[in-house]
């Protein structure tokens, strides 16, 4: 699954366009490497997102094409 779609489906970022912009700005890394929006996400990848002063670091535990809001948090684990 593409990184921008994963961020939207998992609800780490609300909209896919915002996820795209964050990737283009270099604020998203996968396994400590700056990631493009089109990069593939796999189980076990560590995603780090910088929101201004705040940094969110999660590990991908599951990849689901679509999910309900209640189950979105099952797609990742905070580190």
Residue pairs with C-beta under 8 A, 6 or more apart in sequence:
1 9
1 40
1 41
1 63
1 65
2 37
2 38
2 39
2 40
2 41
3 19
3 23
3 28
3 30
3 35
3 36
3 37
3 38
3 39
3 40
3 41
3 47
4 16
4 19
4 20
4 23
4 37
4 38
5 16
5 19
6 41
6 47
6 60
6 63
6 75
7 13
7 16
7 19
7 22
7 28
7 47
7 49
8 14
8 15
8 16
8 19
9 64
9 65
9 66
9 67
9 72
9 75
10 67
10 72
10 73
10 75
10 76
11 69
11 72
11 73
12 47
12 49
12 56
12 58
12 76
13 19
13 22
13 49
19 28
19 37
20 37
22 28
22 49
23 35
23 36
23 37
24 36
24 37
26 34
27 49
27 50
27 51
28 34
28 35
28 47
28 48
28 49
28 50
29 35
29 47
29 48
30 39
30 41
30 45
30 46
30 47
31 45
31 46
32 46
32 48
35 47
41 47
41 60
41 63
42 60
42 63
43 60
43 61
43 62
43 63
44 59
44 60
45 59
45 60
46 57
46 58
46 59
46 60
46 79
47 57
47 58
47 59
47 60
47 76
48 55
48 56
48 57
49 55
49 56
56 78
57 78
57 79
58 76
58 77
58 78
58 79
59 76
59 77
59 79
60 75
60 76
61 74
61 75
61 76
61 77
62 74
62 75
62 76
63 75
64 71
64 75
67 74
67 75
